[in-house]
């Protein structure tokens, strides 16, 4: 009985402990921090700016871009790339695009604040396009006759210049190639060039394909545009 009486006194003593007001803060990593209110002199909120100028970025392989970080936390930061075979980043936020693919660039502070930028590295073919832009055409059924002209546009949407070497028409029925034209011009970044091709004596069947050959960094690539059959001859 004596032992039981002592335990009862202990339980009663615990019940008499004064309750404390506690503020519970949930952190970014879902852990919690408890602060006893009686020990807090003042509670205030401080605005923290921590962001990147880009959250999505498309780069041509071989190029680079400096991500600009706004950071008023007073803390040093660490940069990283989720796929360093696609792109790397240095401690200044300069992203170097290495090969086609996707990666995530992350910058974070020591206490867990972070920003991310999704990077899509493309090759030159992703930025080059060609289109048919009409012409002056004499057509019977699917045959475009001698003397007709077809107009084409070659566009360079990349951040680098490319060399347009040749363009050639391909018959839509026979698949034969003809009307090879040497171009030999440099197309600057973000610009387009347009050309007209004149159909020879035998004519050509629609749909007509125009194949452009261009060069970038010592490698040759092709891009094609197609003129479809028109329901109204010129």
Residue frames as a rotation matrix with the C-alpha (Angstrom) as fourth column:
UNK 1
0.567 0.824 0.000 0.00
0.824 -0.567 0.000 0.00
0.000 0.000 -1.000 0.00
UNK 2
0.353 -0.501 -0.790 2.80
0.233 -0.771 0.593 2.42
-0.906 -0.393 -0.156 0.78
UNK 3
-0.702 -0.645 0.303 4.23
0.405 -0.012 0.914 1.99
-0.586 0.764 0.270 -2.72
UNK 4
-0.196 0.726 0.659 0.89
0.946 -0.037 0.322 2.66
0.258 0.686 -0.680 -4.31
UNK 5
0.671 0.443 -0.595 0.43
0.640 -0.751 0.162 5.79
-0.375 -0.490 -0.787 -2.17
UNK 6
-0.164 -0.829 -0.534 3.77
0.181 -0.558 0.810 7.26
-0.970 0.036 0.242 -3.37
UNK 7
-0.757 -0.084 0.648 2.86
0.640 0.106 0.761 6.70
-0.133 0.991 -0.027 -7.05
UNK 8
0.281 0.943 0.179 -0.42
0.947 -0.303 0.106 8.52
0.154 0.139 -0.978 -6.48
UNK 9
0.488 -0.184 -0.853 1.40
0.348 -0.856 0.383 11.56
-0.801 -0.483 -0.354 -5.08
UNK 10
-0.623 -0.782 0.020 3.70
0.269 -0.190 0.944 11.64
-0.734 0.594 0.329 -8.16
UNK 11
-0.442 0.542 0.715 0.74
0.878 0.097 0.470 11.59
0.185 0.835 -0.519 -10.50
UNK 12
0.610 0.713 -0.345 -0.92
0.779 -0.620 0.095 14.41
-0.146 -0.327 -0.934 -8.58
UNK 13
0.078 -0.690 -0.720 2.26
0.257 -0.684 0.683 16.46
-0.963 -0.238 0.124 -8.68
UNK 14
-0.782 -0.388 0.488 2.50
0.528 0.004 0.849 16.16
-0.331 0.922 0.202 -12.50
UNK 15
0.019 0.896 0.443 -1.06
0.963 -0.135 0.232 17.38
0.268 0.423 -0.866 -12.88
UNK 16
0.661 0.253 -0.707 -0.20
0.571 -0.781 0.253 20.58
-0.488 -0.571 -0.661 -11.03
UNK 17
-0.494 -0.868 0.053 2.50
0.669 -0.340 0.662 21.67
-0.556 0.362 0.748 -13.53
UNK 18
0.073 0.521 -0.851 1.51
-0.158 -0.836 -0.525 25.03
-0.985 0.173 0.022 -15.13
UNK 19
0.464 0.163 0.870 0.51
0.784 0.381 -0.490 24.75
-0.412 0.910 0.049 -18.83
UNK 20
-0.386 -0.664 -0.640 2.64
0.136 -0.727 0.673 26.78
-0.912 0.173 0.371 -21.26
UNK 21
0.764 0.580 -0.283 1.58
-0.145 -0.273 -0.951 28.54
-0.629 0.768 -0.125 -24.42
UNK 22
-0.301 -0.871 0.389 3.57
0.203 0.341 0.918 27.09
-0.932 0.355 0.074 -27.30
UNK 23
0.470 0.337 -0.816 3.70
-0.710 -0.405 -0.576 28.30
-0.524 0.850 0.049 -30.90
UNK 24
0.107 -0.381 0.918 4.26
0.331 0.885 0.328 25.47
-0.937 0.269 0.221 -33.40
UNK 25
0.195 -0.163 -0.967 5.95
-0.804 -0.591 -0.063 26.36
-0.561 0.790 -0.246 -36.71
UNK 26
0.669 0.026 0.743 5.82
0.308 0.900 -0.309 23.90
-0.676 0.435 0.594 -39.61
UNK 27
-0.180 -0.857 -0.482 9.01
-0.358 -0.400 0.844 24.00
-0.916 0.324 -0.235 -41.69
UNK 28
0.099 0.164 -0.982 9.39
-0.990 -0.085 -0.114 23.47
-0.102 0.983 0.154 -45.44
UNK 29
-0.662 -0.416 -0.623 10.58
-0.505 0.862 -0.039 19.90
0.554 0.289 -0.781 -44.87
UNK 30
0.239 0.932 -0.273 7.38
-0.246 0.330 0.911 19.23
0.939 -0.151 0.309 -42.83
UNK 31
-0.405 -0.349 -0.845 9.25
0.783 0.345 -0.517 19.09
0.472 -0.871 0.133 -39.52
UNK 32
0.656 0.679 0.330 8.00
0.363 -0.667 0.651 21.32
0.662 -0.307 -0.684 -36.70
UNK 33
-0.625 -0.780 0.041 9.66
0.394 -0.360 -0.845 23.83
0.674 -0.512 0.533 -34.42
UNK 34
0.465 0.792 -0.396 8.08
0.744 -0.107 0.660 24.66
0.480 -0.601 -0.639 -31.06
UNK 35
-0.609 -0.593 0.527 8.60
0.227 -0.767 -0.600 28.08
0.760 -0.245 0.602 -29.43
UNK 36
-0.172 0.513 -0.841 7.43
0.984 0.054 -0.169 28.90
-0.041 -0.857 -0.514 -25.87
UNK 37
0.374 0.434 0.819 5.50
0.598 -0.788 0.145 32.15
0.709 0.436 -0.555 -26.17
UNK 38
0.947 0.039 -0.319 6.58
0.295 -0.499 0.815 33.44
-0.128 -0.866 -0.484 -22.72
UNK 39
0.152 -0.983 -0.106 10.19
0.551 -0.005 0.835 33.45
-0.821 -0.186 0.540 -23.93
UNK 40
-0.167 -0.151 0.974 9.48
0.968 -0.212 0.133 35.41
0.187 0.965 0.182 -27.13
UNK 41
-0.582 -0.116 -0.805 10.02
0.410 -0.896 -0.168 39.17
-0.702 -0.428 0.569 -26.99
UNK 42
-0.048 0.529 -0.847 8.58
-0.640 -0.668 -0.381 39.98
-0.767 0.524 0.370 -30.42
UNK 43
-0.168 0.064 0.984 7.21
0.606 0.794 0.052 38.10
-0.777 0.605 -0.172 -33.45
UNK 44
0.245 0.246 -0.938 7.50
-0.549 -0.762 -0.343 39.66
-0.799 0.599 -0.052 -36.92
UNK 45
0.611 0.021 0.791 7.63
0.556 0.700 -0.448 38.57
-0.564 0.713 0.416 -40.53
UNK 46
-0.108 -0.732 -0.673 10.51
-0.347 -0.607 0.715 39.42
-0.932 0.310 -0.189 -42.83
UNK 47
0.879 0.437 -0.189 9.99
-0.300 0.201 -0.932 39.36
-0.370 0.877 0.308 -46.60
UNK 48
-0.128 -0.923 0.362 12.55
-0.094 0.375 0.922 37.14
-0.987 0.084 -0.135 -48.28
UNK 49
0.702 0.268 -0.659 13.23
-0.653 -0.127 -0.747 37.39
-0.284 0.955 0.086 -52.02
UNK 50
-0.402 -0.784 0.473 14.77
-0.411 0.616 0.672 34.30
-0.818 0.076 -0.570 -53.51
UNK 51
0.628 0.675 0.387 13.98
0.100 0.424 -0.900 33.63
-0.772 0.604 0.199 -57.18
UNK 52
-0.500 -0.747 0.439 15.42
0.506 0.160 0.848 33.03
-0.703 0.646 0.298 -60.64
UNK 53
-0.455 0.292 -0.841 14.75
-0.605 -0.795 0.052 35.08
-0.653 0.532 0.539 -63.77
UNK 54
-0.256 0.363 -0.896 13.73
-0.815 0.418 0.402 31.87
0.521 0.833 0.189 -65.62
UNK 55
-0.052 0.223 0.973 11.82
-0.684 0.702 -0.198 28.77
-0.727 -0.676 0.116 -64.60
UNK 56
0.669 0.153 0.727 11.84
0.397 0.754 -0.524 27.33
-0.629 0.639 0.444 -68.15
UNK 57
0.182 -0.714 -0.676 14.77
-0.650 -0.604 0.462 27.60
-0.738 0.355 -0.574 -70.54
UNK 58
0.881 0.012 0.473 15.46
0.332 0.696 -0.636 26.29
-0.337 0.718 0.609 -74.07
UNK 59
0.292 -0.870 -0.398 19.09
-0.576 -0.492 0.653 26.26
-0.763 0.038 -0.645 -75.19
UNK 60
0.819 -0.192 -0.541 20.95
-0.439 0.398 -0.806 25.21
0.370 0.897 0.242 -78.31
UNK 61
0.823 -0.567 -0.045 23.59
0.497 0.678 0.542 22.59
-0.277 -0.468 0.839 -77.57
UNK 62
-0.056 -0.938 0.341 26.98
0.954 -0.151 -0.257 24.22
0.293 0.311 0.904 -77.29
UNK 63
-0.017 0.117 0.993 25.51
0.038 -0.992 0.118 27.50
0.999 0.040 0.013 -76.03
UNK 64
-0.616 -0.157 -0.772 25.30
0.756 0.158 -0.635 28.93
0.222 -0.975 0.021 -72.51
UNK 65
0.173 0.699 0.694 23.00
0.140 -0.715 0.685 31.13
0.975 -0.021 -0.221 -70.46
UNK 66
-0.889 -0.455 -0.058 23.50
0.147 -0.163 -0.976 32.92
0.434 -0.876 0.211 -67.13
UNK 67
0.163 0.936 -0.312 20.59
0.700 0.113 0.705 32.42
0.695 -0.334 -0.636 -64.76
UNK 68
-0.542 -0.306 0.783 20.10
-0.191 -0.862 -0.469 35.56
0.818 -0.404 0.409 -62.67
UNK 69
-0.111 0.420 -0.901 19.31
0.836 0.529 0.143 34.93
0.537 -0.737 -0.410 -59.00
UNK 70
-0.032 0.171 0.985 17.67
-0.409 -0.901 0.144 37.52
0.912 -0.398 0.098 -56.75
UNK 71
0.204 -0.042 -0.978 18.68
0.681 0.724 0.111 36.68
0.704 -0.688 0.176 -53.19
UNK 72
0.028 -0.177 0.984 18.27
-0.464 -0.874 -0.144 38.92
0.885 -0.453 -0.106 -50.13
UNK 73
0.848 0.330 -0.415 18.59
0.133 0.624 0.770 36.12
0.513 -0.708 0.485 -47.58
UNK 74
0.508 -0.748 0.428 22.20
-0.859 -0.475 0.190 36.95
0.061 -0.464 -0.884 -46.83
UNK 75
0.454 -0.305 0.837 23.10
-0.213 0.875 0.434 33.29
-0.865 -0.376 0.332 -47.28
UNK 76
-0.583 -0.654 -0.483 25.47
-0.717 0.134 0.684 31.67
-0.382 0.745 -0.547 -49.72
UNK 77
0.547 0.836 -0.027 23.93
-0.703 0.442 -0.557 29.30
-0.453 0.324 0.830 -52.25
UNK 78
-0.533 -0.635 0.559 24.71
-0.196 0.736 0.648 26.03
-0.823 0.236 -0.517 -53.99
UNK 79
0.149 0.515 -0.844 23.96
-0.960 -0.128 -0.248 25.32
-0.236 0.848 0.475 -57.66
UNK 80
-0.564 -0.334 0.756 23.37
-0.176 0.942 0.285 21.86
-0.807 0.027 -0.590 -59.15
UNK 81
-0.246 0.461 -0.852 22.16
-0.958 0.015 0.285 20.12
0.144 0.887 0.438 -62.32
UNK 82
0.359 0.481 0.800 20.07
-0.627 0.759 -0.175 16.95
-0.691 -0.439 0.574 -62.20
UNK 83
0.777 -0.144 0.613 21.64
0.482 0.762 -0.432 15.69
-0.405 0.631 0.662 -65.44
UNK 84
0.327 -0.744 -0.583 25.19
-0.273 -0.665 0.695 16.91
-0.905 -0.068 -0.420 -65.94
UNK 85
-0.484 -0.452 0.750 25.53
0.576 0.481 0.661 15.03
-0.659 0.751 0.027 -69.24
UNK 86
0.297 0.676 0.675 22.89
0.949 -0.291 -0.126 17.38
0.111 0.677 -0.727 -70.72
UNK 87
0.402 -0.179 0.898 23.92
0.051 -0.975 -0.217 20.66
0.914 0.133 -0.383 -69.04
UNK 88
-0.180 -0.517 -0.837 26.16
0.945 0.146 -0.293 21.82
0.274 -0.843 0.462 -66.23
UNK 89
0.741 0.349 0.573 25.96
0.178 -0.926 0.334 24.93
0.647 -0.146 -0.748 -64.04
UNK 90
-0.356 -0.919 -0.171 28.74
0.533 -0.049 -0.844 26.76
0.767 -0.392 0.508 -62.19
UNK 91
-0.295 0.203 -0.934 28.65
0.943 -0.098 -0.319 28.71
-0.157 -0.974 -0.162 -58.93
UNK 92
-0.884 0.045 -0.465 27.69
-0.080 -0.995 0.055 31.89
-0.460 0.086 0.884 -60.81
UNK 93
0.068 0.989 0.133 24.60
-0.052 0.136 -0.989 30.33
-0.996 0.060 0.061 -62.36
UNK 94
-0.163 -0.177 -0.971 26.07
-0.946 -0.251 0.205 29.96
-0.280 0.952 -0.127 -65.86
UNK 95
0.445 0.434 0.783 24.41
-0.173 0.900 -0.401 27.01
-0.879 0.043 0.475 -67.61
UNK 96
-0.498 -0.638 -0.587 26.43
-0.778 0.030 0.627 25.22
-0.383 0.769 -0.512 -70.30
UNK 97
0.616 0.783 0.084 24.30
-0.612 0.542 -0.576 23.18
-0.496 0.304 0.813 -72.73
UNK 98
-0.389 -0.878 0.277 26.15
-0.571 0.466 0.675 20.01
-0.722 0.105 -0.684 -73.71
UNK 99
-0.993 0.095 -0.066 23.76
0.007 0.616 0.788 17.74
0.116 0.782 -0.613 -75.59
UNK 100
-0.372 0.928 0.013 20.09
-0.537 -0.226 0.813 17.32
0.757 0.295 0.582 -76.45
UNK 101
-0.374 0.314 -0.872 17.91
0.654 0.757 -0.008 16.39
0.657 -0.574 -0.489 -73.49
UNK 102
0.522 0.646 0.557 16.34
-0.067 -0.620 0.782 17.69
0.851 -0.445 -0.280 -70.29
UNK 103
-0.441 -0.586 -0.680 17.75
0.705 0.244 -0.666 18.68
0.556 -0.773 0.305 -66.92
UNK 104
0.762 0.645 0.057 16.72
0.434 -0.574 0.695 20.65
0.481 -0.505 -0.717 -63.84
UNK 105
-0.410 -0.856 0.316 18.94
0.302 -0.454 -0.838 23.39
0.861 -0.248 0.445 -62.48
UNK 106
0.669 0.601 -0.437 18.51
0.581 -0.055 0.812 23.93
0.465 -0.797 -0.386 -58.74
UNK 107
-0.445 -0.737 0.509 19.88
0.035 -0.582 -0.812 26.70
0.895 -0.344 0.285 -56.52
UNK 108
0.611 0.689 -0.391 19.39
0.380 0.178 0.908 26.50
0.695 -0.703 -0.153 -52.77
UNK 109
0.152 -0.484 0.862 20.44
-0.747 -0.627 -0.221 28.03
0.648 -0.610 -0.457 -49.48
UNK 110
-0.786 -0.577 -0.224 21.81
-0.273 0.648 -0.711 26.15
0.555 -0.498 -0.666 -46.50
UNK 111
-0.784 0.514 0.348 18.49
-0.337 0.117 -0.934 26.28
-0.521 -0.850 0.082 -44.65
UNK 112
-0.532 0.524 0.665 16.47
0.528 0.819 -0.222 24.78
-0.661 0.233 -0.713 -47.50
UNK 113
0.377 0.615 -0.693 15.18
-0.275 -0.640 -0.718 27.66
-0.885 0.461 -0.072 -49.63
UNK 114
-0.566 -0.609 0.555 15.41
0.340 0.441 0.830 26.64
-0.751 0.659 -0.043 -53.29
UNK 115
0.308 0.578 -0.755 14.50
-0.650 -0.452 -0.611 27.64
-0.695 0.679 0.236 -56.86
UNK 116
-0.180 -0.309 0.934 14.42
0.399 0.845 0.357 25.46
-0.899 0.437 -0.029 -59.95
UNK 117
0.058 0.171 -0.984 14.71
-0.828 -0.542 -0.143 26.01
-0.557 0.823 0.110 -63.69
UNK 118
0.436 0.156 0.886 13.72
0.255 0.923 -0.288 23.31
-0.863 0.351 0.363 -66.19
UNK 119
-0.130 -0.618 -0.776 16.20
-0.702 -0.495 0.512 23.29
-0.700 0.611 -0.369 -69.09
UNK 120
0.726 0.348 0.593 15.48
0.224 0.695 -0.683 21.80
-0.650 0.629 0.427 -72.52
UNK 121
-0.253 -0.873 -0.417 18.65
-0.411 -0.293 0.863 21.46
-0.876 0.389 -0.285 -74.59
UNK 122
0.790 0.576 0.211 17.94
0.012 0.329 -0.944 21.19
-0.614 0.748 0.253 -78.32
UNK 123
-0.318 -0.861 0.398 20.09
0.620 0.129 0.774 20.56
-0.717 0.493 0.493 -81.38
UNK 124
-0.824 -0.123 -0.553 20.17
-0.208 -0.843 0.496 22.81
-0.528 0.524 0.669 -84.46
UNK 125
-0.859 0.509 0.057 17.44
0.284 0.380 0.880 20.85
0.426 0.772 -0.471 -86.27
UNK 126
-0.215 0.808 -0.548 14.91
0.959 0.069 -0.275 21.91
-0.184 -0.585 -0.790 -83.62
UNK 127
-0.082 0.103 -0.991 15.37
0.255 -0.959 -0.121 25.56
-0.963 -0.263 0.053 -84.64
UNK 128
-0.864 -0.290 -0.411 15.37
-0.315 -0.325 0.892 25.28
-0.392 0.900 0.190 -88.44
UNK 129
-0.010 0.906 0.423 12.21
0.318 0.404 -0.858 25.21
-0.948 0.127 -0.292 -90.56
UNK 130
-0.973 -0.196 -0.119 11.17
-0.054 -0.306 0.951 25.47
-0.222 0.932 0.287 -94.21
UNK 131
-0.119 0.992 0.035 7.80
0.229 0.062 -0.971 26.36
-0.966 -0.107 -0.235 -95.72
UNK 132
-0.530 0.135 0.837 6.06
0.843 -0.019 0.537 26.65
0.088 0.991 -0.104 -99.08
UNK 133
-0.422 0.370 -0.828 4.81
0.220 -0.844 -0.489 30.19
-0.879 -0.389 0.275 -99.73
UNK 134
0.562 0.826 -0.048 2.85
0.093 -0.120 -0.988 29.68
-0.822 0.551 -0.144 -102.95
UNK 135
-0.628 -0.770 0.108 3.89
0.228 -0.050 0.972 30.74
-0.744 0.636 0.207 -106.44
UNK 136
0.000 0.565 -0.825 2.65
-0.859 -0.423 -0.289 31.32
-0.512 0.709 0.485 -110.01
UNK 137
-0.680 -0.248 0.690 1.47
-0.164 0.969 0.186 27.94
-0.715 0.013 -0.699 -111.21
UNK 138
-0.040 0.646 -0.762 -0.07
-0.986 0.099 0.136 26.38
0.163 0.757 0.633 -114.30
UNK 139
-0.759 -0.208 0.617 -1.43
-0.451 0.852 -0.266 22.99
-0.471 -0.480 -0.740 -113.28
UNK 140
0.043 0.771 -0.635 -3.42
-0.850 0.362 0.382 20.21
0.524 0.524 0.671 -114.97
UNK 141
0.718 0.255 -0.648 -4.48
0.153 0.850 0.504 17.49
0.679 -0.461 0.571 -112.55
UNK 142
0.861 -0.435 -0.265 -1.36
0.286 -0.017 0.958 17.00
-0.421 -0.900 0.110 -110.40
UNK 143
0.086 -0.870 0.486 1.18
0.995 0.096 -0.003 18.12
-0.044 0.484 0.874 -113.03
UNK 144
0.566 -0.053 -0.823 2.70
0.137 -0.978 0.158 21.56
-0.813 -0.202 -0.546 -112.57
UNK 145
0.803 -0.101 0.587 3.73
0.595 0.187 -0.782 22.74
-0.030 0.977 0.210 -116.02
UNK 146
-0.161 -0.946 0.283 6.87
0.982 -0.183 -0.054 24.24
0.103 0.269 0.958 -117.50
UNK 147
-0.445 -0.138 0.885 7.52
0.283 -0.959 -0.007 27.87
0.850 0.247 0.466 -116.57
UNK 148
0.719 0.695 0.013 5.54
0.172 -0.195 0.966 27.73
0.674 -0.692 -0.260 -113.33
UNK 149
-0.385 -0.854 0.350 7.28
-0.225 -0.281 -0.933 29.03
0.895 -0.438 -0.084 -110.24
UNK 150
0.598 0.460 -0.657 7.19
0.518 0.404 0.754 27.84
0.612 -0.791 0.003 -106.64
UNK 151
0.115 -0.510 0.852 8.26
-0.472 -0.783 -0.405 30.01
0.874 -0.356 -0.331 -103.73
UNK 152
0.443 -0.087 -0.892 9.97
0.614 0.755 0.231 28.76
0.653 -0.650 0.388 -100.57
UNK 153
0.507 -0.303 0.807 11.17
-0.619 -0.780 0.095 30.13
0.601 -0.547 -0.583 -97.25
UNK 154
0.136 -0.578 -0.805 14.05
0.597 0.696 -0.399 28.84
0.791 -0.426 0.440 -95.08
UNK 155
0.626 0.199 0.754 14.01
-0.387 -0.760 0.522 30.08
0.677 -0.618 -0.399 -91.47
UNK 156
-0.291 -0.787 -0.545 16.74
0.409 0.413 -0.814 29.99
0.865 -0.459 0.202 -88.84
UNK 157
0.651 0.646 0.399 15.20
-0.128 -0.425 0.896 30.30
0.748 -0.634 -0.194 -85.38
UNK 158
0.476 -0.549 -0.687 18.41
0.842 0.510 0.175 29.46
0.255 -0.662 0.705 -83.53
UNK 159
0.878 -0.244 -0.412 20.84
0.038 -0.822 0.568 31.76
-0.477 -0.514 -0.712 -81.75
UNK 160
-0.185 -0.979 0.083 23.62
0.057 0.074 0.996 30.89
-0.981 0.189 0.042 -84.24
UNK 161
0.107 0.132 -0.985 24.22
-0.918 -0.368 -0.149 31.43
-0.383 0.920 0.081 -87.96
UNK 162
0.171 -0.070 0.983 23.89
0.223 0.974 0.031 28.51
-0.960 0.214 0.182 -90.40
UNK 163
-0.630 -0.438 -0.641 25.08
-0.548 -0.334 0.767 28.12
-0.550 0.835 -0.030 -94.00
UNK 164
0.500 0.817 0.287 22.37
-0.202 0.432 -0.879 27.27
-0.842 0.382 0.381 -96.54
UNK 165
-0.513 -0.847 0.137 24.13
-0.138 0.238 0.961 25.29
-0.847 0.474 -0.239 -99.26
UNK 166
-0.974 0.181 -0.138 21.58
-0.106 0.177 0.978 23.93
0.201 0.967 -0.153 -101.74
UNK 167
-0.234 0.938 0.255 17.89
-0.502 0.108 -0.858 23.44
-0.833 -0.329 0.445 -102.41
UNK 168
-0.948 -0.114 -0.297 16.33
-0.312 0.521 0.795 20.81
0.064 0.846 -0.529 -104.69
UNK 169
-0.059 0.998 0.003 12.83
-0.990 -0.059 -0.128 19.82
-0.127 -0.010 0.992 -105.83
UNK 170
-0.934 -0.138 0.328 11.46
-0.139 0.990 0.021 16.28
-0.328 -0.026 -0.944 -105.55
UNK 171
-0.576 0.734 -0.359 8.61
-0.530 -0.001 0.848 15.03
0.622 0.679 0.390 -107.74
UNK 172
-0.339 0.527 0.779 5.56
-0.897 0.069 -0.437 14.01
-0.284 -0.847 0.449 -105.71
UNK 173
0.771 0.630 -0.089 4.76
-0.620 0.712 -0.330 10.97
-0.145 0.310 0.940 -107.93
UNK 174
0.706 -0.537 -0.461 8.06
-0.020 0.636 -0.771 9.62
0.707 0.554 0.438 -109.23
UNK 175
0.881 -0.405 -0.244 10.27
0.296 0.069 0.953 10.71
-0.369 -0.912 0.180 -106.31
UNK 176
0.233 -0.834 0.500 12.91
0.929 0.039 -0.369 11.91
0.288 0.550 0.784 -108.77
UNK 177
0.301 -0.247 -0.921 15.05
0.529 -0.760 0.377 14.88
-0.793 -0.601 -0.098 -107.82
UNK 178
0.054 -0.281 0.958 15.66
0.945 -0.295 -0.140 17.86
0.322 0.913 0.250 -110.09
UNK 179
0.603 0.198 0.772 16.10
0.191 -0.976 0.101 21.61
0.774 0.087 -0.627 -110.24
UNK 180
0.339 -0.576 -0.743 19.16
0.937 0.135 0.323 21.51
-0.086 -0.806 0.586 -107.96
UNK 181
0.672 -0.103 0.734 20.08
0.133 -0.958 -0.256 25.07
0.729 0.269 -0.629 -107.03
UNK 182
-0.210 -0.803 -0.558 23.29
0.901 0.064 -0.430 26.09
0.381 -0.593 0.709 -105.28
UNK 183
0.819 0.561 0.123 22.56
0.443 -0.753 0.486 28.78
0.365 -0.344 -0.865 -102.72
UNK 184
-0.077 -0.985 -0.152 25.73
0.869 0.009 -0.495 29.32
0.489 -0.171 0.855 -100.69
UNK 185
0.005 0.097 0.995 24.49
-0.228 -0.969 0.096 31.97
0.974 -0.228 0.017 -98.24
UNK 186
-0.852 -0.232 -0.469 24.85
0.417 0.239 -0.877 32.43
0.316 -0.943 -0.107 -94.50
UNK 187
0.153 0.952 0.265 21.53
0.209 -0.294 0.933 32.80
0.966 -0.087 -0.244 -92.71
UNK 188
-0.697 -0.494 0.519 22.02
-0.334 -0.416 -0.846 34.78
0.634 -0.763 0.125 -89.47
UNK 189
-0.845 0.363 -0.394 20.37
0.533 0.507 -0.677 33.86
-0.046 -0.782 -0.622 -86.19
UNK 190
-0.328 0.832 -0.448 16.65
0.363 -0.326 -0.873 34.62
-0.872 -0.449 -0.195 -86.15
UNK 191
-0.296 0.177 -0.939 16.42
-0.710 -0.698 0.092 35.42
-0.639 0.694 0.333 -89.87
UNK 192
0.297 0.481 0.825 14.82
0.318 0.764 -0.560 33.89
-0.900 0.429 0.074 -92.98
UNK 193
-0.696 -0.407 -0.591 15.58
-0.450 -0.394 0.801 33.79
-0.560 0.824 0.091 -96.69
UNK 194
0.360 0.877 0.317 13.14
-0.078 0.367 -0.927 33.20
-0.930 0.309 0.200 -99.56
UNK 195
-0.763 -0.606 -0.226 13.71
-0.328 0.061 0.943 31.79
-0.557 0.793 -0.245 -103.04
UNK 196
0.444 0.861 -0.249 11.71
-0.665 0.130 -0.736 31.03
-0.601 0.492 0.630 -106.16
UNK 197
-0.607 -0.578 0.546 12.22
-0.051 0.714 0.698 27.89
-0.793 0.396 -0.463 -108.27
UNK 198
-0.011 0.553 -0.833 11.11
-0.942 -0.286 -0.177 27.66
-0.336 0.782 0.524 -111.92
UNK 199
0.323 0.247 0.913 9.74
-0.112 0.968 -0.223 24.37
-0.940 -0.030 0.341 -113.25
UNK 200
-0.650 -0.722 -0.237 11.55
-0.384 0.044 0.922 22.80
-0.655 0.691 -0.306 -116.24
UNK 201
-0.623 0.333 -0.708 10.29
-0.755 -0.018 0.656 21.38
0.205 0.943 0.262 -119.54
UNK 202
-0.698 0.316 -0.642 8.94
0.142 0.940 0.309 18.09
0.702 0.125 -0.702 -118.23
UNK 203
0.220 0.791 0.571 6.97
-0.541 -0.388 0.746 19.67
0.812 -0.473 0.343 -115.41
UNK 204
-0.886 -0.457 -0.082 6.70
-0.170 0.483 -0.859 18.22
0.432 -0.747 -0.506 -111.91
UNK 205
-0.056 0.910 -0.411 3.94
0.320 0.407 0.856 16.40
0.946 -0.083 -0.314 -110.02
UNK 206
-0.266 0.095 0.959 2.41
-0.824 -0.538 -0.175 17.77
0.500 -0.837 0.222 -106.84
UNK 207
0.991 -0.054 -0.125 2.87
0.042 -0.752 0.658 17.48
-0.130 -0.657 -0.742 -103.95
UNK 208
0.476 -0.865 0.155 6.33
0.172 -0.081 -0.982 18.94
0.862 0.494 0.110 -104.60
UNK 209
0.818 -0.311 -0.484 8.98
0.518 0.035 0.855 18.70
-0.249 -0.950 0.190 -101.90
UNK 210
0.601 -0.711 0.365 11.82
-0.248 -0.600 -0.761 21.18
0.760 0.367 -0.537 -101.64
UNK 211
0.739 -0.434 -0.516 14.85
0.670 0.556 0.492 19.79
0.073 -0.709 0.701 -99.80
UNK 212
0.742 -0.523 0.420 17.21
-0.475 -0.852 -0.221 22.30
0.473 -0.035 -0.880 -98.21
UNK 213
0.472 -0.700 -0.536 20.76
0.779 0.616 -0.117 21.30
0.412 -0.362 0.836 -97.24
UNK 214
0.720 -0.251 0.648 22.42
-0.382 -0.922 0.068 23.48
0.580 -0.296 -0.759 -94.60
UNK 215
0.061 -0.822 -0.567 25.60
0.524 0.510 -0.682 23.31
0.849 -0.256 0.462 -92.55
UNK 216
0.717 0.082 0.692 26.26
-0.499 -0.633 0.592 24.05
0.487 -0.770 -0.413 -88.88
UNK 217
0.431 -0.649 0.627 29.48
-0.753 0.123 0.646 23.43
-0.497 -0.750 -0.436 -86.95
UNK 218
-0.553 -0.774 -0.307 30.92
-0.797 0.385 0.466 21.43
-0.243 0.503 -0.830 -89.83
UNK 219
-0.745 0.368 0.556 27.94
0.305 0.930 -0.207 19.04
-0.593 0.015 -0.805 -90.10
UNK 220
-0.863 0.470 -0.186 25.31
-0.389 -0.383 0.838 18.94
0.323 0.795 0.513 -92.85
UNK 221
-0.629 0.760 0.167 21.57
0.216 0.376 -0.901 18.69
-0.747 -0.530 -0.400 -92.16
UNK 222
-0.858 0.434 0.274 18.43
0.235 -0.142 0.962 18.71
0.456 0.890 0.020 -94.27
UNK 223
-0.556 0.803 -0.214 14.98
0.080 -0.204 -0.976 20.22
-0.827 -0.560 0.049 -93.82
UNK 224
-0.833 0.293 0.469 12.03
0.540 0.242 0.807 19.91
0.123 0.925 -0.359 -96.21
UNK 225
-0.515 0.770 -0.377 8.98
-0.415 -0.609 -0.676 21.93
-0.750 -0.192 0.633 -97.21
UNK 226
-0.688 0.354 0.634 6.02
0.632 0.721 0.284 20.63
-0.357 0.596 -0.719 -99.25
UNK 227
-0.705 0.557 -0.439 3.80
-0.667 -0.730 0.146 22.36
-0.239 0.396 0.887 -101.80
UNK 228
-0.480 0.634 0.606 0.42
0.281 0.766 -0.578 20.62
-0.831 -0.107 -0.546 -101.86
UNK 229
-0.675 0.337 0.656 -1.85
0.710 0.056 0.702 20.40
0.200 0.940 -0.277 -104.90
UNK 230
-0.821 0.401 -0.406 -3.93
-0.171 -0.851 -0.496 23.55
-0.545 -0.338 0.767 -105.29
UNK 231
-0.181 0.850 0.495 -7.59
0.736 0.451 -0.504 23.49
-0.652 0.273 -0.707 -106.32
UNK 232
0.863 0.459 -0.212 -7.21
0.225 -0.724 -0.652 26.72
-0.453 0.515 -0.728 -108.25
UNK 233
0.064 -0.867 0.495 -4.54
0.981 0.146 0.129 27.03
-0.185 0.477 0.859 -111.01
UNK 234
0.068 -0.137 -0.988 -2.97
0.090 -0.986 0.143 30.42
-0.994 -0.098 -0.055 -111.70
